[in-house]
Amino acid sequence: MPQTPGIHHVTAVASDPSQNHEFYTETLGLRLVKQSINQDDVSVYHLFYADHEGSPGTSMTFFPYTDARPGQVGTGQVSTVSFLVPEDSLEFWRDRLESAGANPAEPLERFDETVLPFEDPDGLPLELVVRADVPDANLPESPVPETHAIRGFAGVTLSLTSAEPTTELLEAMGYEATGTEGTRRRYESSGELGSVVDVDEDPQAPQGVPGAGTVHHVAFEVGDDEQETWREFLIDRGLRPTEIIDRKWFNSVYTREYGGVLFEFATKSPGYTVDEDLENLGDRLVLPDWLEDRRGEIEAGLPALSR
């Protein structure tokens, strides 16, 4: 059975697209690498933020619904998204996030790492994880100095009322159990970025409610020729995966795992440069070929995106 090296991307729900764009590019220093639309609802942007080229393991994406109601983070969801930053970056980020109104909490220690919790403008729970051994990265030009810049994902936390059989699924996907702290169990894969999935088990936790400030799904990276194998793997475990869906920049299979979290299995190729030059990523609205004949209608229905 193939194994995933870790997270490909994470997609969340936001409200105001311009506010979302400003926070992730100006405050966090990520690059807008793709400006497109939700292929299942073309009245809504799909905004992709990442490193310079949109590498798997660095891409945080959003569906910003201008009329979205606030969601409730809870069980059956990815409850926190964690980014990786270099050692000696903690004070820089505390000051920067406080200035941006991102409500940074007091740093905490978890699994021998320093973690700085904060929130984006919609209240989405985020964290910065400080490590000495951050990998080299193709960093974008941004207001954040390279010595402190986000390198990509550290991982995600899943909130579940019951950890099994989700933990068994993660182990079959290539994750190894590496530690427990309280109600939190840590699983790690082989990748340099996005290799951590923490499972937080709490039978009394409230059920998550979709809306602005909540994660829509987490995507795991899989090989370009492995999608059918992954579908069979999921079916054999009693799950109900979708067919392979062409998202233009990657092919995807989706399923809800046993605790209700939406998992995606996304290929590395062809990547975000399939329809734009590397230096011009995110500069214009791009559409899948099958929607180009509706460009006028789609553009007219989207709000202006302040840049």
N, C-alpha and C positions, 0 to 999 in steps of 0.2 A: 504494500500500500504506500503511495506517495505521502510525503509529510510536508506540512507548511512551514516555512521559515519564520512566519509571523504575520503581523498585520500589514495589509496592503493599503487600506484607507479606512477612515471613519467618517460617517455622514450623519449630520445632526440637523435639527430644525431651528430656524431663526425667525426673526420678525422683519425688521427694517434692513434691506440689503445694503444700503450705503453705510449704516452704522456697523454692520457686520464686516463689511469690506475694510472700513477704517481700522477697526480693532485688530483684525488678524494681519493686516499688512503694516500698519503704522505702529501699533503697540507691540504686537508679538513679532513683527519683522518677517513674516512669511511672504511668499510671492503668490500673487494671483496667477495661476498657471493655466486656468481654463475658465472662460465665461460662457456658460451654456444654459440650457433649460432642463428642468425635470422632464425626462422623456415620458413619464406617466401623467404629467400635468404641465402642459406647455405654457401655462400662464405664470409659471414660477421659475425664477432663475435656479440654476445649479452652479454654485461658485466653488472652485477648487483652489485651495491654498497649500503650498508645499515648499520644497527646496527649489533651486534654480530650474530644474528640469522636471519636477513632479515625480521623483523616484518613489517606488513603493516603500512604505514605511515612513513617509513624510507627509502624506496628503490628507488634510482635514477638509471635508467638503460640507456644503450647506444647501438646504432648500429654504430660502428666506420667504416665508408667506407674510405679506404685509398685514394681513388681518388675523394672524395666528394668535390664539389665546395661549397664555403661559401653560406649560405642561407641569407635571409633577414627577420628579425623579423618584423611582422606586423599583420594586422587584419586577423582574421580567425585562430589564433594560441594562444597557451599558450605563452605569451610574457615574463613572468618572473617566475622563481621558487624560492620560499623563504624557507630557513631553519631556525630552531629555535635554539637559543643558550641562555645560562644562563645570568643573570644579571652580570654586571662587566666584561664582556668578550669583550667589544667593542675595547679597545685599543690593547688587545692581537691580535685580528683578523685583525685590520687595519695594524699592523706591519707585521703579517704573510702573508697577502695577497699582501702587497707591495713588500715583499721580493720574492714572487713567481711570480711577474709580472702580477697579476690578476686585475690591474686597479681599485682598490677600489675608489669609489667616496666619496664625503663628506657625512657623516651621515645625515639623514633627519628624521623628525617626521611625522608619518602617523597614524591616528587613535590612538593617544596617545602612540605609540610605536616608539622606535628608530630602524631605518632600515639602514643597510650598504649595498649599491649596489656594485657589482663587476662582473667580467666576468671570464668564464673558458677559457682554451687555444684556443677554437674555437670561442670565442666571445659570448657564450650563456649567456644571462643576468640572474644573480643570485642575491640573497639577503640573508643577515643574519638579522633575527628579534630578538631583545633582549627582553626577558621577565623575570620577577622575578619568575613566577609560572611555570617554565618548569617541565614537568613530569619526574619521574624516568625513567631511560633507561638502557637497557642491552648494555653497551658501549663496542665497540671492543678495542682490544689492538691497539694503534696507536701512532704516534708522538705528537698528541694533548693531553694536560693534561685533565683529566676528568672534572676538574672545568670549562673548556671552551668548551668542546666537543659538537659537533652538536647532538641534540637529535632526529632529524627527520624533517619532513616538518612542516613549519608554514602554507604554502598554495601555491596557484598559482594565477597569474593574467591572465585573458582572455582579448585579444584585439579584439574588435568588432566594426563594423561601426554602428550597431544598437543593443541596449541591449536586447530589447524584440524581440522574445519570449524566449531567452536563460534564462533570469532571472526568467521567469515563470517556466521553466523546472527545474532550480535549486531549486526553492521553492517546487516544487512537489517531488523532490528527497530528501527533508528533510532539506534544507538550509533555514535559516531565514535572512532576510534583517536586518542589524544592524547599518548601517551608510552610509553617502555619503560625499566625499570630492572632490570637483571639478567634473571631469568627471568620477570619480571612485566610484563604489558602492560596498559595502562589504556584503558578505553573509557568514554565519557561520553555521556549523553543530555541532553535539554533541560530536565528537571525541576529544581525547586529542591531537592527532597529525594530521596534514594535514586537519584541520577543516575549513580553510579559502579559499574562492574563491572570489577574487576581479574581478569585471567586469569593464573594462576601455572602455568607449564608445567614439569613435572619428570618425565621418563620413568622415573626410578628411585624415585619417591615410593611409599610403601605405599598399597594400596587402602583406601579408606574402608570402615568397618564400621558399619552403623546401630546406634544405641543411645543411651543417655542422654549428653548432651553433644555431640550432632551435629545438624546441620541436616537436616530432612526435605525441605523444598523452599523455593524462592524464587519469589514471585509478582510478576509485572509488571503494571502498570496498563494497561488498555485501555479504549477507548470502549464505552459501553453497547450500541451497535448494531453493534459490529465483530466480535463473537465468531465468527460464521461465516466472515468474511473471514480471521481469524487461523487458524482450523482449516484452511482451504484453503491458506493460506500454509505451514503446517507440513507438510501432506500433500505439497505440491509439492516440499518439500525432503527427502522420503523419511522423515519422522518419522511417528509413529503417535499422534496426539492422541486424547484421549477425546472423547465427545460433550460438549455444553454441560451442565454440572451446576449445578443450583440449590442454592447454599449458604445461602440465605435473605438474607444480608447483601451478597452479590455473586454473580454467575454466573461459573463457572470452566471453563476448559479446561486439561488437564494433558498434558504429554508429557515423556519423557526425551530430553534433547538428546544429541548424538553422543558426548559424553564421559561420559554416565551421570547427569548432574545433573538432578533433577526440576524442570522449569519449570512454573509455573502462569501463566495469563493471566486476570486477575480484573478485573471491572468496578468502577467507583467507586460505583455505585448498586446497591441502595437505601441501603446504609450501616447502621451499627450502631444508629441511632435508629428503625429500622423496627419494632422490637418493644419498645423501652424509651424513656422520656423521657431527654433529654440529661443531666439532673441525677442520674438514677438508674442510669446505665449501670453494669453489672457488679455491682449489688447483689444479684441473685438468679440462680438457675440458669434460663436460657432455653433452650428447645428448639425446633427446627423444628416447624411445625404438624403434619407427618406423624408426629412422634414424641410428641406430647402425650398420646395415649392410653396411652403406656407410662411416663408420668412417675413413678408410684409405684415401679415396678420399677427404673427408671434411677436415681432418687435413692437407693434402698436399696442399690444396688451401688457407689455412689461413696464414697470416703473423705471424712471431714470436711475442709473447707477452712478453716483457721484464718485469721481476718481481723483 
